[in-house]
Amino acid sequence: MRKVCLAFFLILYAPLFIWGQNDVFDVRKQLSENSEEILVVSHRGDWRNAPENSLQAIQNCIDMGVDMVEVDLKKTKDGHLILMHDKTLNRTTTGKGKPEDYTLAELKAMRLKNGAGCKTRHQIPTFEECMLLCKGKIMVNVDKGYDYFKEAYAILKKTGTVNQCVMKAGLPYEQVKAENGEVLDEMVFMPVVNLHKEGAEDVIDGYLEHMKPKAFELVFDNDGPEVLRLIKKVRESGAKVFINSLWPELCGGHDDDRAVELGEPEKSWGWIVKQGAKLIQTDRPALLLDYLEEKGLRE
């Protein structure tokens, strides 16, 4: 009798539980919430402990509780989207040359290299394999992939992960709309704005007027008054602020190494948090998670 009751409970309530789990990784929902929690974005996966842009690097992020993983896209000779940052295979794989000169089968015969440049057992993943691994587990941020906007959308739709992925580009609204208007409203799109460059405010205003993005990725090589004013403007618009702590030129000197190697987390991650950032992209995901939990900024 007890087994019958348990089976009935699972049939009745399991779909609700599964929906709730997947809902946690809905980017639209997460970026719309008015929460004090800071989301951690891991750059190229957990690349210090697995090859960058590999399924293992993504799995490590899932296991440690990272909210979003950043990946990069390239296209094969036979039209498949794969995870790859560089224009060539030389640095990160056992192959040579451009990925678009090889078929997927040929690329799968190669192996990824680790951070020390040594061959591993890991293969180059497809974007579809990446999204199937991430489905219901972690959000995805496509960095170098704008050139494949519509093709990426098709894969997201096929895998049922459209709301789990962010596409982005450092381009003005008018260009993005003209090039990808038919799918722009279907996906979560995040503008990237270089605050220290001329015309930055015009780019921000263009998006706020026509699109009202859920988030802006803000890049800046200094933390002067004009940069701080623009960060505040974006924050007060209601959009979430996404800041990279990867290296000094992306965050005005408030980077990961300052937090870890110089032992100054308050002048690094603490400063970023004080600017109202709700997403921080890092090369030190485990340590950033520990810092945020210690500060009560994560549940």
C-alpha positions in Angstrom: 0.0 0.0 0.0 2.9 2.4 0.9 4.5 1.8 -2.5 1.2 2.5 -4.3 0.8 5.8 -2.4 4.4 6.8 -3.2 3.9 6.0 -6.9 0.7 8.1 -7.0 2.5 11.0 -5.3 5.3 10.9 -7.9 2.9 10.8 -10.8 0.8 13.7 -9.4 3.6 16.0 -8.2 6.8 15.2 -10.1 5.9 17.4 -13.1 5.4 20.4 -10.7 8.8 19.7 -9.0 10.5 19.4 -12.4 8.9 22.7 -13.6 10.1 24.4 -10.4 13.6 23.2 -10.9 13.8 24.4 -14.5 12.2 27.7 -13.6 15.2 28.4 -11.3 17.3 28.6 -14.5 15.0 30.8 -16.5 17.1 33.8 -17.4 14.1 36.1 -17.9 12.8 35.2 -14.5 16.2 35.6 -12.8 16.9 39.0 -14.4 13.4 40.3 -13.6 13.6 39.4 -9.9 14.2 42.2 -7.4 16.6 40.2 -5.3 19.7 41.1 -3.4 21.4 37.9 -4.4 24.4 38.2 -6.7 24.6 35.7 -9.6 28.0 34.2 -10.4 29.0 33.8 -14.0 32.0 31.5 -14.7 34.2 32.5 -17.6 34.8 29.7 -20.2 33.6 27.3 -17.5 35.9 26.1 -14.7 38.9 26.4 -17.0 41.5 26.3 -14.2 40.5 22.7 -13.5 39.3 21.4 -16.9 39.9 22.5 -20.6 38.1 25.8 -21.3 34.8 25.5 -23.1 34.7 21.8 -22.4 31.7 19.8 -21.1 33.8 18.9 -18.0 34.5 22.6 -17.3 30.7 23.2 -17.5 29.9 20.2 -15.3 32.4 21.5 -12.7 30.4 24.8 -12.6 27.2 22.9 -12.2 28.6 20.9 -9.3 29.9 24.0 -7.4 26.6 25.8 -7.7 27.6 28.5 -10.2 24.5 30.3 -11.7 25.7 30.9 -15.3 28.5 29.6 -17.5 30.0 31.6 -20.3 30.9 29.9 -23.6 32.1 30.9 -27.1 30.9 29.7 -30.5 32.5 28.8 -33.8 31.1 27.0 -36.8 32.4 23.8 -38.6 32.8 23.3 -42.3 29.6 21.3 -42.3 27.6 23.8 -40.4 27.6 22.7 -36.8 28.1 25.2 -33.9 30.9 24.2 -31.5 32.3 25.6 -28.3 35.6 27.4 -29.2 37.0 30.8 -28.2 39.9 31.4 -30.6 39.8 31.9 -34.3 42.2 28.9 -34.6 42.4 25.5 -33.0 46.1 25.9 -32.1 46.0 27.0 -28.5 43.2 24.9 -27.1 43.3 21.7 -29.1 45.6 19.1 -30.7 44.6 20.5 -34.1 45.9 23.3 -36.3 44.2 26.0 -38.4 40.6 27.3 -38.4 37.6 25.3 -37.1 35.6 26.2 -40.2 38.1 24.3 -42.3 37.1 21.0 -40.7 34.0 18.9 -40.4 32.5 18.1 -37.0 33.7 14.5 -37.4 37.3 15.7 -38.0 37.1 18.0 -35.1 35.8 15.3 -32.8 38.9 13.3 -33.6 41.0 16.0 -32.0 41.4 16.5 -28.3 41.3 19.6 -26.1 44.3 20.8 -24.2 44.4 21.9 -20.6 45.6 25.2 -19.3 49.2 23.9 -19.4 48.9 23.1 -23.1 48.8 19.3 -22.5 46.5 16.9 -24.4 43.5 15.6 -22.5 40.8 13.0 -23.2 38.1 15.7 -23.8 36.6 16.4 -27.1 35.4 19.7 -28.6 31.7 20.0 -27.7 28.9 21.1 -29.9 26.6 23.9 -28.8 23.7 21.4 -28.7 25.7 19.1 -26.4 26.4 22.0 -24.2 22.8 23.1 -23.9 21.6 19.5 -23.3 24.1 19.3 -20.4 23.0 22.6 -19.0 19.3 22.1 -19.4 17.5 22.6 -16.1 20.9 23.0 -14.3 22.7 26.2 -15.1 22.2 29.3 -17.2 24.4 30.0 -20.3 26.0 33.2 -21.5 27.1 33.2 -25.1 29.9 35.6 -25.5 31.7 35.2 -28.9 28.7 33.9 -30.8 26.7 36.9 -32.1 27.7 35.9 -35.7 25.6 32.8 -35.3 22.6 34.4 -33.5 19.9 32.8 -35.6 21.6 29.4 -35.7 22.1 29.5 -32.0 18.4 30.3 -31.5 17.4 27.3 -33.6 19.5 25.0 -31.3 18.0 26.6 -28.2 14.5 26.1 -29.5 15.3 22.5 -30.5 16.7 21.7 -27.0 14.0 23.6 -25.1 16.5 26.0 -23.6 15.6 29.4 -25.1 14.9 31.0 -21.7 18.0 29.5 -20.2 20.5 31.4 -22.5 21.8 35.0 -22.9 23.1 36.2 -26.3 25.1 39.4 -26.3 27.1 41.8 -28.4 28.9 45.1 -28.2 26.8 46.7 -31.0 24.2 49.5 -31.1 20.6 48.6 -31.0 19.9 49.7 -34.5 22.4 47.2 -35.9 21.3 44.3 -33.8 17.7 44.9 -34.7 18.4 45.2 -38.4 20.5 42.0 -38.4 18.5 39.8 -36.1 15.1 41.5 -35.5 13.0 38.3 -36.2 14.6 36.4 -33.3 15.7 39.3 -31.1 12.4 39.4 -29.2 12.5 35.6 -28.8 15.8 35.4 -27.0 17.3 37.1 -23.9 19.8 39.7 -25.4 22.3 41.6 -23.3 24.1 44.7 -24.8 27.8 45.1 -24.0 28.8 48.7 -23.5 32.4 50.1 -23.1 31.8 52.9 -20.7 35.2 54.5 -21.2 34.7 54.9 -25.0 33.1 57.8 -26.8 29.4 57.3 -27.5 28.8 54.9 -24.7 25.8 56.8 -23.3 24.2 57.0 -26.8 24.4 53.2 -27.0 22.8 52.9 -23.6 20.1 55.3 -24.5 19.3 53.5 -27.7 18.7 50.3 -25.9 16.7 51.9 -23.1 14.5 53.7 -25.6 13.7 50.8 -27.9 14.3 47.5 -26.0 14.7 48.0 -22.2 17.1 45.1 -21.8 17.0 42.9 -18.7 20.7 43.5 -18.2 23.7 45.4 -19.5 27.3 44.1 -19.5 29.4 47.2 -18.6 33.1 47.3 -19.4 35.4 50.1 -18.2 39.2 50.6 -17.8 38.9 53.2 -15.0 36.6 54.0 -12.1 36.3 57.7 -12.6 33.2 59.9 -12.2 31.9 59.5 -15.7 32.1 55.7 -15.5 30.4 55.7 -12.1 27.6 58.0 -13.5 26.9 55.6 -16.4 26.8 52.6 -14.1 24.3 54.4 -11.9 22.2 55.4 -14.9 22.0 51.8 -16.0 21.2 50.6 -12.5 18.4 53.2 -12.0 16.9 52.3 -15.4 15.8 49.0 -13.8 18.2 46.8 -15.8 20.6 44.5 -14.0 24.3 45.4 -14.1 26.8 42.7 -15.3 30.4 43.4 -14.5 33.5 41.3 -15.4 36.2 40.9 -12.7 38.4 38.9 -15.1 41.3 41.4 -15.5 41.8 45.1 -14.6 41.0 46.6 -17.9 37.5 45.3 -17.8 36.5 46.6 -14.4 38.6 49.6 -13.6 41.2 47.6 -11.6 38.7 45.7 -9.4 39.6 42.3 -10.7 39.8 38.7 -9.4 43.6 38.8 -8.9 43.3 41.8 -6.7 40.9 39.9 -4.6 42.9 36.6 -4.5 46.5 37.4 -5.1 46.7 40.8 -3.3 44.2 39.7 -0.6 41.9 42.7 -1.3 38.4 41.2 -1.9 36.7 44.3 -0.6 38.5 46.5 -3.2 37.7 44.0 -5.9 34.4 42.1 -5.5 33.2 44.3 -2.7 33.6 47.4 -4.8 31.7 45.7 -7.7 28.9 44.8 -5.4 28.7 48.4 -4.1 28.1 49.5 -7.7 24.9 47.5 -7.7 26.1 44.7 -9.9 23.8 41.7 -9.8 26.0 39.5 -12.1 29.7 39.1 -11.8 31.7 37.2 -14.3 34.8 35.6 -12.8 37.8 33.3 -13.4 37.7 32.4 -9.7 34.1 31.0 -9.3 34.6 28.9 -6.2 36.3 31.7 -4.3 33.7 34.3 -5.4 30.9 32.0 -4.3 32.6 31.7 -0.9 33.0 35.5 -0.6 29.4 36.2 -1.5 28.1 33.5 0.9 30.2 34.9 3.7 28.7 38.4 3.0 25.1 37.0 3.0 24.7 37.8 -0.7 23.7 34.3 -1.6 21.1 32.0 -0.1 
